[in-house]
């Protein structure tokens, strides 16, 4: 995804780009799958537009623990509910925080990329944050493969990237 | 970018064997103030590019030329893996 972002960022910063091209570049960036342009700001993509916002800070271990709890059938119902509530109430911040991670921090966790290979989408190698945030964002319990949140996360991420205008 | 440089990048993009070389070529092309031609982007989309490259090329095509708004899907590529 960073290649696509870099490409659109280059168009935004190119003085030879037409206003229409810049407008379409912003549209492409917003269409990557993020429902709020603040997510783009978090990556510094829209610096040229003067829309910079400091990326949110986030305790990722807490998020992942809550995520695991929310999906753990053996957890106490009250704990699952509380975890799910937190994730739902903070989903925007969580997604933004994941997506604000520098690229180098996006590797080292292959829980999702292994499934990515299986599904044939190696493009997501090293981007567990996208999978995790998408899985959280879309509340995979409501979707097919309820026991395979990672797989659903990848599918959703893929669809969201490849069909940016789709409403999943 | 000179015509020769452009041709070199085009050759790597269209016929390069290694993805990292093609990505580097695309990065160079992107960094150039001169946009890639519509024909080159169209040719690239006909290739069996890795997903990230294909999506980027498609996105570039939409941005530069405002066309081909149809979303790409790996299952519809000419030579799916």
gemmi code that builds the backbone of each chain (N, CA, C; Angstrom):
import gemmi

chains = {
    "A": [
        ("UNK", (0.823, -1.204, 0.000), (0.000, 0.000, 0.000), (0.860, 1.258, 0.000)),
        ("UNK", (2.065, 1.138, 0.605), (2.874, 2.348, 0.689), (3.313, 2.829, -0.695)),
        ("UNK", (3.393, 1.910, -1.666), (3.776, 2.319, -3.024), (2.674, 3.189, -3.632)),
        ("UNK", (1.459, 2.756, -3.431), (0.325, 3.529, -3.943), (0.271, 4.902, -3.269)),
        ("UNK", (0.470, 4.905, -1.981), (0.445, 6.179, -1.254), (1.567, 7.085, -1.734)),
        ("UNK", (2.751, 6.497, -1.913), (3.884, 7.300, -2.374), (3.600, 7.881, -3.759)),
        ("UNK", (2.959, 7.068, -4.593), (2.651, 7.534, -5.951), (1.706, 8.726, -5.911)),
        ("UNK", (0.664, 8.595, -5.102), (-0.309, 9.690, -5.042), (0.281, 10.918, -4.355)),
        ("UNK", (1.138, 10.665, -3.383), (1.783, 11.789, -2.712), (2.672, 12.546, -3.697)),
        ("UNK", (3.346, 11.790, -4.567), (4.207, 12.430, -5.562), (3.388, 13.306, -6.499)),
        ("UNK", (2.211, 12.822, -6.838), (1.341, 13.625, -7.717), (0.896, 14.892, -6.990)),
        ("UNK", (0.586, 14.746, -5.722), (0.152, 15.919, -4.949), (1.255, 16.969, -4.857)),
        ("UNK", (2.484, 16.499, -4.747), (3.579, 17.456, -4.555), (4.209, 17.901, -5.863)),
        ("UNK", (3.748, 17.351, -6.953), (4.323, 17.714, -8.258), (3.707, 19.021, -8.752)),
        ("UNK", (4.525, 20.061, -8.919), (3.963, 21.339, -9.362), (3.332, 21.279, -10.752)),
        ("UNK", (3.700, 20.239, -11.490), (3.125, 20.120, -12.836), (1.771, 19.415, -12.843)),
        ("UNK", (1.405, 18.865, -11.699), (0.097, 18.203, -11.644), (-1.005, 19.244, -11.766)),
        ("UNK", (-2.036, 18.885, -12.474), (-3.172, 19.794, -12.627), (-4.038, 19.731, -11.369)),
        ("UNK", (-4.864, 20.758, -11.150), (-5.779, 20.714, -9.998), (-6.673, 19.479, -10.029)),
        ("UNK", (-7.080, 19.076, -11.230), (-7.934, 17.888, -11.331), (-7.176, 16.636, -10.895)),
        ("UNK", (-5.917, 16.567, -11.306), (-5.119, 15.399, -10.917), (-4.917, 15.370, -9.396)),
        ("UNK", (-4.668, 16.534, -8.812), (-4.489, 16.577, -7.368), (-5.781, 16.178, -6.645)),
        ("UNK", (-6.871, 16.643, -7.191), (-8.159, 16.299, -6.584), (-8.386, 14.792, -6.658)),
        ("UNK", (-8.027, 14.208, -7.795), (-8.204, 12.761, -7.938), (-7.218, 12.003, -7.047)),
        ("UNK", (-6.027, 12.586, -6.861), (-5.049, 11.933, -5.977), (-5.581, 11.865, -4.545)),
        ("UNK", (-6.158, 12.959, -4.110), (-6.763, 12.960, -2.764), (-7.880, 11.926, -2.691)),
        ("UNK", (-8.672, 11.883, -3.761), (-9.767, 10.912, -3.788), (-9.236, 9.486, -3.714)),
        ("UNK", (-8.150, 9.227, -4.438), (-7.548, 7.890, -4.397), (-7.056, 7.560, -2.990)),
        ("UNK", (-6.426, 8.530, -2.384), (-5.889, 8.287, -1.037), (-7.012, 8.035, -0.046)),
        ("UNK", (-8.041, 8.808, -0.185), (-9.178, 8.588, 0.720), (-9.852, 7.261, 0.419)),
        ("UNK", (-9.781, 6.850, -0.844), (-10.439, 5.609, -1.238), (-9.679, 4.365, -0.853)),
        ("UNK", (-8.487, 4.514, -0.318), (-7.694, 3.343, 0.045), (-8.432, 2.493, 1.064)),
        ("UNK", (-9.336, 3.077, 1.734), (-10.091, 2.273, 2.682), (-10.271, 2.974, 4.002)),
        ("UNK", (-9.930, 4.202, 4.036), (-10.003, 4.938, 5.280), (-11.176, 5.900, 5.193)),
        ("UNK", (-11.943, 5.886, 6.218), (-13.171, 6.661, 6.112), (-13.017, 8.097, 6.578)),
        ("UNK", (-11.843, 8.446, 6.973), (-11.641, 9.810, 7.434), (-10.280, 10.300, 6.956)),
        ("UNK", (-10.222, 11.470, 6.353), (-8.928, 11.953, 5.859), (-7.889, 12.132, 6.949)),
        ("UNK", (-8.298, 12.125, 8.207), (-7.305, 12.230, 9.281), (-6.331, 11.064, 9.230)),
        ("UNK", (-6.807, 9.901, 8.740), (-5.917, 8.752, 8.665), (-4.772, 9.030, 7.704)),
        ("UNK", (-5.114, 9.742, 6.661), (-4.073, 10.085, 5.700), (-3.118, 11.096, 6.324)),
        ("UNK", (-3.688, 12.016, 7.061), (-2.834, 12.992, 7.733), (-1.849, 12.292, 8.651)),
        ("UNK", (-2.333, 11.229, 9.299), (-1.485, 10.526, 10.244), (-0.244, 9.984, 9.560)),
        ("UNK", (-0.337, 9.669, 8.307), (0.816, 9.182, 7.579), (1.570, 10.319, 6.892)),
        ("UNK", (1.143, 11.495, 7.091), (1.833, 12.620, 6.483), (1.562, 12.755, 4.999)),
        ("UNK", (0.582, 12.019, 4.520), (0.353, 12.021, 3.081), (-0.200, 13.363, 2.597)),
        ("UNK", (-0.997, 13.974, 3.425), (-1.636, 15.205, 2.981), (-0.963, 16.459, 3.533)),
        ("UNK", (0.307, 16.319, 3.827), (1.022, 17.482, 4.343), (0.921, 18.651, 3.372)),
        ("UNK", (0.978, 18.298, 2.110), (0.941, 19.349, 1.088), (-0.344, 20.155, 1.149)),
        ("UNK", (-1.371, 19.534, 1.677), (-2.656, 20.225, 1.732), (-2.852, 20.975, 3.040)),
        ("UNK", (-1.853, 20.911, 3.899), (-1.947, 21.631, 5.159), (-2.958, 21.054, 6.114)),
        ("UNK", (-3.143, 19.749, 6.050), (-4.145, 19.110, 6.899), (-3.501, 18.215, 7.946)),
        ("UNK", (-2.303, 18.549, 8.337), (-1.584, 17.650, 9.226), (-2.195, 17.611, 10.624)),
        ("UNK", (-2.237, 16.434, 11.153), (-2.719, 16.211, 12.519), (-1.756, 15.224, 13.161)),
        ("UNK", (-1.446, 15.440, 14.400), (-0.522, 14.524, 15.068), (-1.147, 13.132, 15.145)),
        ("UNK", (-0.397, 12.085, 14.818), (-0.958, 10.743, 14.916), (-1.306, 10.389, 16.346)),
        ("UNK", (-2.379, 9.666, 16.537), (-2.776, 9.317, 17.900), (-1.793, 8.328, 18.511)),
        ("UNK", (-1.619, 8.437, 19.796), (-0.794, 7.445, 20.482), (-1.703, 6.285, 20.886)),
        ("UNK", (-1.156, 5.112, 20.928), (-1.981, 3.947, 21.194), (-1.144, 2.859, 21.839)),
        ("UNK", (-1.728, 2.210, 22.831), (-1.086, 1.058, 23.445), (-1.513, -0.172, 22.639)),
        ("UNK", (-0.673, -0.578, 21.710), (-1.067, -1.633, 20.791), (-1.247, -2.978, 21.501)),
        ("UNK", (-0.429, -3.215, 22.527), (-0.579, -4.495, 23.226), (-1.951, -4.551, 23.906)),
        ("UNK", (-2.387, -3.403, 24.397), (-3.716, -3.359, 25.018), (-4.795, -3.635, 23.964)),
        ("UNK", (-4.652, -3.011, 22.820), (-5.646, -3.216, 21.763), (-5.704, -4.680, 21.363)),
        ("UNK", (-4.530, -5.281, 21.166), (-4.527, -6.666, 20.714), (-5.041, -7.612, 21.790)),
        ("UNK", (-4.745, -7.287, 23.030), (-5.283, -8.113, 24.119), (-6.809, -8.014, 24.165)),
        ("UNK", (-7.302, -6.799, 24.024), (-8.749, -6.611, 24.025), (-9.394, -7.303, 22.831)),
        ("UNK", (-8.712, -7.207, 21.714), (-9.234, -7.847, 20.514), (-9.319, -9.356, 20.717)),
        ("UNK", (-8.246, -9.926, 21.272), (-8.237, -11.369, 21.527), (-9.334, -11.734, 22.524)),
        ("UNK", (-9.473, -10.916, 23.552), (-10.502, -11.193, 24.563), (-11.895, -11.152, 23.944)),
        ("UNK", (-12.110, -10.159, 23.102), (-13.444, -9.995, 22.520), (-13.829, -11.192, 21.656)),
        ("UNK", (-12.804, -11.915, 21.187), (-13.091, -13.030, 20.291), (-12.880, -14.377, 20.961)),
        ("UNK", (-12.564, -14.361, 22.219), (-12.249, -15.619, 22.907), (-13.514, -16.211, 23.529)),
        ("UNK", (-13.980, -17.346, 23.014), (-15.218, -17.932, 23.550), (-15.079, -18.340, 25.007)),
        ("UNK", (-13.850, -18.564, 25.441), (-13.654, -19.001, 26.821), (-13.619, -17.835, 27.800)),
        ("UNK", (-13.553, -16.627, 27.291), (-13.500, -15.463, 28.183), (-14.871, -15.222, 28.814)),
        ("UNK", (-14.847, -14.525, 29.940), (-16.115, -14.200, 30.599), (-16.923, -13.280, 29.683)),
        ("UNK", (-18.226, -13.533, 29.602), (-19.068, -12.685, 28.730), (-18.912, -11.201, 29.035)),
        ("UNK", (-18.811, -10.870, 30.308), (-18.680, -9.450, 30.664), (-17.367, -8.873, 30.126)),
        ("UNK", (-16.311, -9.693, 30.203), (-15.019, -9.230, 29.680), (-15.070, -9.068, 28.172)),
        ("UNK", (-15.702, -10.043, 27.525), (-15.807, -9.954, 26.057), (-16.581, -8.710, 25.655)),
        ("UNK", (-17.651, -8.486, 26.384), (-18.499, -7.331, 26.061), (-17.741, -6.015, 26.282)),
        ("UNK", (-17.036, -5.976, 27.392), (-16.294, -4.746, 27.703), (-15.191, -4.502, 26.666)),
        ("UNK", (-14.537, -5.594, 26.279), (-13.475, -5.450, 25.285), (-14.047, -4.988, 23.954)),
        ("UNK", (-15.135, -5.630, 23.552), (-15.752, -5.256, 22.275), (-16.231, -3.811, 22.311)),
        ("UNK", (-16.762, -3.416, 23.457), (-17.253, -2.038, 23.577), (-16.116, -1.044, 23.425)),
        ("UNK", (-14.999, -1.355, 24.072), (-13.856, -0.449, 23.966), (-13.393, -0.344, 22.511)),
        ("UNK", (-13.311, -1.511, 21.852), (-12.828, -1.511, 20.471), (-13.776, -0.734, 19.561)),
        ("UNK", (-15.047, -0.921, 19.793), (-16.018, -0.214, 18.953), (-15.966, 1.292, 19.195)),
        ("UNK", (-15.873, 1.654, 20.447), (-15.890, 3.085, 20.764), (-14.616, 3.787, 20.311)),
        ("UNK", (-13.541, 3.019, 20.202), (-12.256, 3.635, 19.858), (-11.739, 3.204, 18.495)),
        ("UNK", (-12.598, 2.652, 17.690), (-12.106, 2.062, 16.443), (-11.413, 3.088, 15.545)),
        ("UNK", (-11.947, 4.274, 15.481), (-11.315, 5.272, 14.615), (-9.878, 5.547, 15.052)),
        ("UNK", (-9.721, 5.716, 16.345), (-8.391, 5.999, 16.873), (-7.455, 4.814, 16.663)),
        ("UNK", (-8.000, 3.620, 16.853), (-7.170, 2.419, 16.708), (-6.681, 2.280, 15.273)),
        ("UNK", (-7.590, 2.414, 14.352), (-7.200, 2.287, 12.939), (-6.179, 3.365, 12.586)),
        ("UNK", (-6.464, 4.570, 13.000), (-5.540, 5.662, 12.690), (-4.160, 5.405, 13.284)),
        ("UNK", (-4.154, 4.886, 14.507), (-2.871, 4.625, 15.157), (-2.105, 3.513, 14.450)),
        ("UNK", (-2.822, 2.467, 14.069), (-2.158, 1.389, 13.328), (-1.564, 1.934, 12.029)),
        ("UNK", (-2.360, 2.688, 11.355), (-1.919, 3.156, 10.051), (-0.852, 4.239, 10.149)),
        ("UNK", (-0.702, 4.779, 11.312), (0.336, 5.797, 11.490), (1.678, 5.172, 11.831)),
        ("UNK", (1.699, 3.859, 12.043), (2.975, 3.213, 12.360), (3.944, 3.368, 11.199)),
        ("UNK", (5.167, 3.673, 11.501), (6.156, 3.681, 10.418), (6.246, 2.288, 9.799)),
        ("UNK", (6.579, 2.224, 8.528), (6.614, 0.948, 7.828), (7.465, -0.089, 8.549)),
        ("UNK", (8.581, 0.361, 9.098), (9.498, -0.607, 9.683), (8.907, -1.309, 10.904)),
        ("UNK", (7.876, -0.731, 11.468), (7.247, -1.371, 12.623), (6.117, -2.307, 12.223)),
        ("UNK", (5.876, -2.404, 10.941), (4.722, -3.160, 10.502), (5.059, -4.602, 10.181)),
        ("UNK", (6.232, -5.041, 10.492), (6.586, -6.424, 10.234), (6.693, -7.188, 11.539)),
        ("UNK", (7.220, -8.391, 11.441), (7.508, -9.149, 12.646), (6.316, -9.833, 13.261)),
        ("UNK", (5.185, -9.737, 12.653), (4.004, -10.400, 13.179), (3.308, -11.067, 12.001)),
        ("UNK", (3.464, -12.370, 11.921), (2.968, -13.046, 10.714), (1.636, -13.737, 10.952)),
        ("UNK", (0.949, -13.346, 12.000), (-0.323, -14.005, 12.265), (-1.288, -13.835, 11.097)),
        ("UNK", (-1.153, -12.704, 10.441), (-2.081, -12.429, 9.359), (-1.476, -12.713, 7.996)),
        ("UNK", (-0.171, -12.459, 7.858), (0.413, -12.618, 6.533), (0.427, -14.080, 6.104)),
        ("UNK", (0.483, -15.018, 7.042), (0.443, -16.426, 6.664), (-0.867, -16.728, 5.939)),
        ("UNK", (-1.938, -16.227, 6.490), (-3.219, -16.399, 5.820), (-3.256, -15.622, 4.515)),
        ("UNK", (-2.560, -14.509, 4.507), (-2.509, -13.710, 3.286), (-1.928, -14.505, 2.136)),
        ("UNK", (-0.894, -15.250, 2.418), (-0.306, -16.087, 1.374), (-1.310, -17.125, 0.913)),
        ("UNK", (-1.988, -17.686, 1.888), (-2.954, -18.736, 1.565), (-4.010, -18.208, 0.614)),
        ("UNK", (-4.428, -17.009, 0.844), (-5.480, -16.445, 0.013), (-4.894, -15.858, -1.274)),
        ("UNK", (-3.597, -15.769, -1.316), (-2.976, -15.301, -2.542), (-2.800, -13.807, -2.595)),
        ("UNK", (-2.668, -13.214, -1.452), (-2.498, -11.772, -1.439), (-1.205, -11.392, -0.725)),
        ("UNK", (-0.097, -11.768, -1.302), (1.172, -11.459, -0.633), (1.448, -9.968, -0.521)),
        ("UNK", (0.638, -9.180, -1.193), (0.832, -7.727, -1.091), (0.704, -7.239, 0.348)),
        ("UNK", (0.095, -8.038, 1.196), (-0.105, -7.570, 2.556), (0.970, -8.042, 3.522)),
        ("UNK", (2.007, -8.650, 2.957), (3.114, -9.066, 3.810), (3.606, -7.902, 4.646)),
        ("UNK", (3.759, -8.160, 5.912), (4.343, -7.126, 6.758), (3.398, -6.001, 7.121)),
        ("UNK", (2.121, -6.200, 6.894), (1.169, -5.146, 7.244), (0.104, -5.667, 8.204)),
        ("UNK", (0.508, -6.273, 9.283), (-0.501, -6.824, 10.198), (-1.434, -5.751, 10.731)),
        ("UNK", (-0.931, -4.537, 10.816), (-1.786, -3.479, 11.340), (-3.015, -3.266, 10.494)),
        ("UNK", (-2.841, -3.386, 9.197), (-3.986, -3.210, 8.312), (-5.001, -4.324, 8.542)),
        ("UNK", (-4.483, -5.546, 8.635), (-5.401, -6.659, 8.837), (-6.121, -6.523, 10.169)),
        ("UNK", (-5.324, -6.243, 11.182), (-5.912, -6.145, 12.505), (-6.929, -5.022, 12.564)),
        ("UNK", (-6.549, -3.883, 12.015), (-7.462, -2.748, 12.107), (-8.711, -2.983, 11.283)),
        ("UNK", (-8.542, -3.640, 10.133), (-9.722, -3.923, 9.326), (-10.617, -4.928, 10.027)),
        ("UNK", (-9.977, -5.931, 10.629), (-10.774, -6.939, 11.321), (-11.548, -6.311, 12.473)),
        ("UNK", (-10.869, -5.419, 13.173), (-11.544, -4.732, 14.273), (-12.648, -3.830, 13.726)),
        ("UNK", (-12.258, -3.092, 12.725), (-13.139, -2.076, 12.166), (-14.454, -2.705, 11.702)),
        ("UNK", (-14.316, -3.830, 11.024), (-15.505, -4.415, 10.414), (-16.208, -5.424, 11.304)),
        ("UNK", (-15.741, -5.584, 12.510), (-16.417, -6.453, 13.467), (-16.722, -7.812, 12.840)),
        ("UNK", (-15.670, -8.600, 12.726), (-15.746, -9.805, 11.914), (-16.756, -10.828, 12.398)),
        ("UNK", (-17.231, -10.666, 13.613), (-18.227, -11.618, 14.110), (-19.458, -11.668, 13.226)),
        ("UNK", (-19.716, -10.582, 12.568), (-20.936, -10.514, 11.776), (-20.737, -11.064, 10.363)),
        ("UNK", (-19.510, -11.437, 10.074), (-19.180, -11.778, 8.701), (-18.890, -13.266, 8.561)),
        ("UNK", (-18.720, -13.759, 7.339), (-18.367, -15.173, 7.172), (-17.063, -15.502, 7.892)),
        ("UNK", (-16.799, -16.746, 8.056), (-15.582, -17.220, 8.717), (-15.416, -16.610, 10.112)),
        ("UNK", (-16.416, -16.701, 10.958), (-16.319, -16.041, 12.264), (-15.158, -16.537, 13.112)),
        ("UNK", (-14.691, -17.744, 12.819), (-13.582, -18.271, 13.610), (-12.231, -17.935, 13.019)),
        ("UNK", (-12.241, -17.246, 11.946), (-10.984, -16.913, 11.299), (-10.929, -15.417, 11.036)),
        ("UNK", (-10.852, -14.707, 12.102), (-10.893, -13.250, 11.980), (-9.761, -12.743, 11.105)),
        ("UNK", (-8.622, -13.434, 11.190), (-7.495, -12.956, 10.390), (-7.800, -13.097, 8.907)),
        ("UNK", (-8.396, -14.219, 8.543), (-8.720, -14.419, 7.133), (-9.730, -13.370, 6.675)),
        ("UNK", (-10.730, -13.162, 7.489), (-11.737, -12.165, 7.131), (-11.090, -10.783, 7.025)),
        ("UNK", (-10.184, -10.526, 7.951), (-9.513, -9.231, 7.921), (-8.772, -9.021, 6.621)),
        ("UNK", (-8.144, -10.067, 6.156), (-7.402, -9.958, 4.902), (-8.353, -9.757, 3.741)),
        ("UNK", (-9.399, -10.534, 3.740), (-10.363, -10.392, 2.648), (-10.921, -8.981, 2.629)),
        ("UNK", (-11.277, -8.518, 3.797), (-11.832, -7.167, 3.860), (-10.809, -6.133, 3.443)),
        ("UNK", (-9.592, -6.330, 3.913), (-8.546, -5.378, 3.535), (-8.350, -5.405, 2.033)),
        ("UNK", (-8.336, -6.591, 1.481), (-8.142, -6.711, 0.040), (-9.289, -6.043, -0.705)),
        ("UNK", (-10.490, -6.342, -0.283), (-11.635, -5.744, -0.972), (-11.612, -4.233, -0.836)),
        ("UNK", (-11.209, -3.808, 0.318), (-11.239, -2.380, 0.558), (-10.189, -1.676, -0.299)),
        ("UNK", (-9.078, -2.351, -0.500), (-8.040, -1.767, -1.344), (-8.441, -1.857, -2.808)),
        ("UNK", (-8.914, -3.033, -3.199), (-9.177, -3.228, -4.618), (-10.505, -2.637, -5.055)),
        ("UNK", (-11.383, -2.487, -4.103), (-12.677, -1.885, -4.455), (-12.913, -0.719, -3.508)),
        ("UNK", (-12.135, 0.322, -3.701), (-12.170, 1.385, -2.702), (-13.532, 2.045, -2.554)),
        ("UNK", (-14.362, 1.936, -3.570), (-15.646, 2.614, -3.453), (-16.721, 1.696, -2.880)),
        ("UNK", (-16.347, 0.458, -2.668), (-17.345, -0.488, -2.166), (-17.635, -0.224, -0.696)),
        ("UNK", (-18.824, -0.450, -0.317), (-19.211, -0.351, 1.088), (-19.356, -1.775, 1.593)),
        ("UNK", (-18.443, -2.175, 2.411), (-18.445, -3.575, 2.837), (-19.378, -3.771, 4.018)),
    ],
    "B": [
        ("UNK", (13.504, 14.050, -17.010), (13.888, 12.700, -17.442), (14.045, 12.677, -18.958)),
        ("UNK", (15.132, 12.116, -19.394), (15.357, 12.048, -20.832), (14.521, 10.919, -21.432)),
        ("UNK", (14.398, 10.984, -22.737), (13.656, 9.925, -23.431), (14.309, 8.574, -23.200)),
        ("UNK", (15.627, 8.587, -23.184), (16.347, 7.328, -22.983), (16.061, 6.752, -21.583)),
        ("UNK", (16.091, 7.637, -20.589), (15.803, 7.171, -19.226), (14.384, 6.611, -19.139)),
        ("UNK", (13.469, 7.311, -19.778), (12.077, 6.874, -19.758), (11.953, 5.489, -20.396)),
        ("UNK", (12.638, 5.320, -21.502), (12.574, 4.021, -22.191), (13.159, 2.902, -21.329)),
        ("UNK", (14.220, 3.248, -20.623), (14.832, 2.240, -19.750), (13.854, 1.811, -18.655)),
        ("UNK", (13.231, 2.804, -18.040), (12.258, 2.492, -16.993), (11.089, 1.691, -17.559)),
        ("UNK", (10.667, 2.088, -18.727), (9.557, 1.383, -19.372), (9.917, -0.077, -19.612)),
        ("UNK", (11.145, -0.279, -20.065), (11.586, -1.647, -20.344), (11.616, -2.484, -19.056)),
        ("UNK", (12.130, -1.868, -18.001), (12.184, -2.606, -16.726), (10.775, -2.921, -16.237)),
        ("UNK", (9.898, -1.932, -16.343), (8.532, -2.141, -15.858), (7.811, -3.228, -16.641)),
        ("UNK", (8.011, -3.221, -17.931), (7.277, -4.170, -18.763), (7.915, -5.557, -18.775)),
        ("UNK", (9.234, -5.575, -18.678), (9.902, -6.861, -18.878), (10.810, -7.273, -17.729)),
        ("UNK", (10.857, -6.459, -16.679), (11.739, -6.792, -15.564), (11.339, -8.118, -14.916)),
        ("UNK", (12.335, -8.868, -14.512), (12.037, -10.180, -13.931), (11.787, -10.080, -12.431)),
        ("UNK", (12.406, -9.132, -11.798), (12.294, -9.067, -10.336), (11.369, -7.929, -9.920)),
        ("UNK", (10.498, -8.262, -9.004), (9.519, -7.266, -8.561), (10.203, -6.037, -7.991)),
        ("UNK", (11.278, -6.248, -7.255), (11.899, -5.077, -6.618), (12.478, -4.134, -7.668)),
        ("UNK", (12.909, -4.683, -8.789), (13.406, -3.809, -9.857), (12.253, -3.022, -10.484)),
        ("UNK", (11.133, -3.700, -10.628), (9.980, -3.021, -11.226), (9.434, -1.950, -10.271)),
        ("UNK", (9.438, -2.280, -9.000), (8.990, -1.284, -8.019), (9.913, -0.071, -8.050)),
        ("UNK", (11.225, -0.338, -8.117), (12.181, 0.775, -8.161), (11.958, 1.613, -9.415)),
        ("UNK", (11.694, 0.936, -10.528), (11.451, 1.672, -11.772), (10.196, 2.522, -11.667)),
        ("UNK", (9.169, 1.939, -11.056), (7.930, 2.705, -10.902), (8.157, 3.898, -9.976)),
        ("UNK", (8.930, 3.686, -8.933), (9.251, 4.800, -8.032), (9.966, 5.915, -8.780)),
        ("UNK", (10.919, 5.536, -9.629), (11.628, 6.552, -10.421), (10.672, 7.291, -11.352)),
        ("UNK", (9.788, 6.518, -11.909), (8.824, 7.121, -12.828), (7.912, 8.092, -12.082)),
        ("UNK", (7.501, 7.675, -10.906), (6.624, 8.515, -10.089), (7.338, 9.804, -9.684)),
        ("UNK", (8.621, 9.680, -9.392), (9.370, 10.844, -8.930), (9.597, 11.859, -10.045)),
        ("UNK", (9.441, 11.413, -11.267), (9.651, 12.323, -12.392), (8.470, 13.282, -12.527)),
        ("UNK", (8.744, 14.541, -12.846), (7.627, 15.481, -13.024), (6.758, 15.126, -14.228)),
        ("UNK", (7.349, 14.380, -15.158), (6.583, 14.001, -16.343), (5.767, 12.753, -16.043)),
        ("UNK", (4.465, 12.848, -16.201), (3.655, 11.673, -15.874), (3.886, 10.538, -16.862)),
        ("UNK", (3.737, 9.303, -16.405), (3.831, 8.180, -17.336), (2.722, 8.276, -18.378)),
        ("UNK", (3.019, 7.830, -19.568), (2.016, 7.944, -20.631), (0.848, 7.003, -20.351)),
        ("UNK", (-0.290, 7.393, -20.900), (-1.483, 6.553, -20.742), (-1.237, 5.181, -21.362)),
        ("UNK", (-0.501, 5.175, -22.442), (-0.224, 3.902, -23.126), (0.619, 2.982, -22.240)),
        ("UNK", (1.631, 3.565, -21.598), (2.475, 2.745, -20.735), (1.652, 2.151, -19.587)),
        ("UNK", (0.835, 2.999, -18.979), (0.011, 2.496, -17.873), (-0.929, 1.397, -18.352)),
        ("UNK", (-1.473, 1.603, -19.533), (-2.372, 0.599, -20.089), (-1.624, -0.707, -20.355)),
        ("UNK", (-0.434, -0.581, -20.900), (0.373, -1.784, -21.159), (0.703, -2.510, -19.852)),
        ("UNK", (1.014, -1.715, -18.845), (1.360, -2.320, -17.551), (0.182, -3.083, -16.962)),
        ("UNK", (-0.999, -2.509, -17.141), (-2.176, -3.170, -16.577), (-2.483, -4.487, -17.268)),
        ("UNK", (-1.940, -4.647, -18.459), (-2.147, -5.919, -19.164), (-1.149, -6.981, -18.718)),
        ("UNK", (-0.159, -6.541, -17.966), (0.844, -7.479, -17.474), (0.325, -8.200, -16.234)),
        ("UNK", (0.976, -9.286, -15.956), (0.643, -9.995, -14.719), (1.494, -9.423, -13.582)),
        ("UNK", (1.155, -8.210, -13.209), (1.937, -7.532, -12.170), (1.564, -8.054, -10.795)),
        ("UNK", (2.506, -8.018, -9.865), (2.128, -8.281, -8.470), (1.048, -7.294, -8.038)),
        ("UNK", (0.240, -7.713, -7.094), (-0.937, -6.916, -6.732), (-0.628, -5.464, -6.404)),
        ("UNK", (0.393, -5.274, -5.579), (0.629, -3.895, -5.147), (1.004, -3.015, -6.329)),
        ("UNK", (1.807, -3.562, -7.235), (2.172, -2.796, -8.422), (0.938, -2.534, -9.290)),
        ("UNK", (0.140, -3.572, -9.474), (-1.041, -3.423, -10.320), (-1.994, -2.379, -9.754)),
        ("UNK", (-2.188, -2.430, -8.455), (-3.093, -1.461, -7.838), (-2.552, -0.051, -7.950)),
        ("UNK", (-1.254, 0.073, -7.815), (-0.654, 1.402, -7.915), (-0.772, 1.939, -9.334)),
        ("UNK", (-0.521, 1.077, -10.299), (-0.635, 1.509, -11.695), (-2.074, 1.903, -12.011)),
        ("UNK", (-2.999, 1.107, -11.540), (-4.407, 1.431, -11.773), (-4.771, 2.758, -11.128)),
        ("UNK", (-4.269, 2.944, -9.926), (-4.537, 4.192, -9.212), (-3.920, 5.379, -9.953)),
        ("UNK", (-2.705, 5.170, -10.459), (-2.057, 6.244, -11.223), (-2.851, 6.565, -12.481)),
        ("UNK", (-3.336, 5.531, -13.111), (-4.112, 5.754, -14.339), (-5.352, 6.590, -14.045)),
        ("UNK", (-6.030, 6.229, -12.963), (-7.233, 6.999, -12.609), (-6.878, 8.437, -12.281)),
        ("UNK", (-5.773, 8.614, -11.577), (-5.428, 9.962, -11.132), (-4.957, 10.833, -12.300)),
        ("UNK", (-4.079, 10.276, -13.098), (-3.547, 11.085, -14.204), (-4.573, 11.308, -15.311)),
        ("UNK", (-5.295, 10.273, -15.618), (-6.120, 10.347, -16.819), (-7.616, 10.239, -16.534)),
        ("UNK", (-7.953, 9.995, -15.267), (-9.367, 10.006, -14.902), (-10.181, 8.976, -15.646)),
        ("UNK", (-9.572, 7.855, -15.930), (-10.293, 6.833, -16.680), (-10.123, 5.499, -15.989)),
        ("UNK", (-10.757, 4.500, -16.597), (-10.679, 3.134, -16.085), (-11.001, 3.095, -14.598)),
        ("UNK", (-12.193, 3.571, -14.307), (-12.609, 3.646, -12.914), (-12.991, 2.289, -12.346)),
        ("UNK", (-13.048, 1.301, -13.211), (-13.448, -0.019, -12.725), (-12.381, -0.583, -11.802)),
        ("UNK", (-12.791, -1.117, -10.674), (-11.802, -1.655, -9.744), (-11.128, -2.887, -10.306)),
        ("UNK", (-9.863, -3.037, -9.975), (-9.142, -4.218, -10.435), (-9.293, -5.313, -9.403)),
        ("UNK", (-9.293, -6.493, -9.884), (-9.324, -7.635, -8.978), (-8.382, -8.666, -9.558)),
        ("UNK", (-7.598, -9.294, -8.696), (-6.602, -10.227, -9.196), (-7.230, -11.356, -10.009)),
        ("UNK", (-8.473, -11.667, -9.703), (-9.098, -12.771, -10.412), (-9.451, -12.390, -11.846)),
        ("UNK", (-9.418, -11.095, -12.159), (-9.770, -10.668, -13.505), (-8.551, -10.324, -14.332)),
        ("UNK", (-7.394, -10.475, -13.752), (-6.197, -10.163, -14.525), (-6.022, -11.187, -15.639)),
        ("UNK", (-5.281, -10.779, -16.662), (-5.186, -11.624, -17.837), (-4.497, -12.954, -17.544)),
        ("UNK", (-3.590, -12.937, -16.623), (-2.867, -14.171, -16.343), (-2.764, -14.359, -14.831)),
        ("UNK", (-3.882, -14.679, -14.207), (-3.865, -14.761, -12.744), (-2.944, -15.860, -12.259)),
        ("UNK", (-2.417, -15.628, -11.063), (-1.508, -16.608, -10.483), (-2.274, -17.868, -10.126)),
    ],
}
model = gemmi.Model(1)
for chain_id, residues in chains.items():
    chain = gemmi.Chain(chain_id)
    for i, (resn, *xyz) in enumerate(residues, 1):
        res = gemmi.Residue()
        res.name, res.seqid = resn, gemmi.SeqId(i, " ")
        for name, pos in zip(("N", "CA", "C"), xyz):
            atom = gemmi.Atom()
            atom.name, atom.element = name, gemmi.Element(name[0])
            atom.pos, atom.b_iso = gemmi.Position(*pos), 0.0
            res.add_atom(atom)
        chain.add_residue(res)
    model.add_chain(chain)
structure = gemmi.Structure()
structure.add_model(model)
structure.setup_entities()
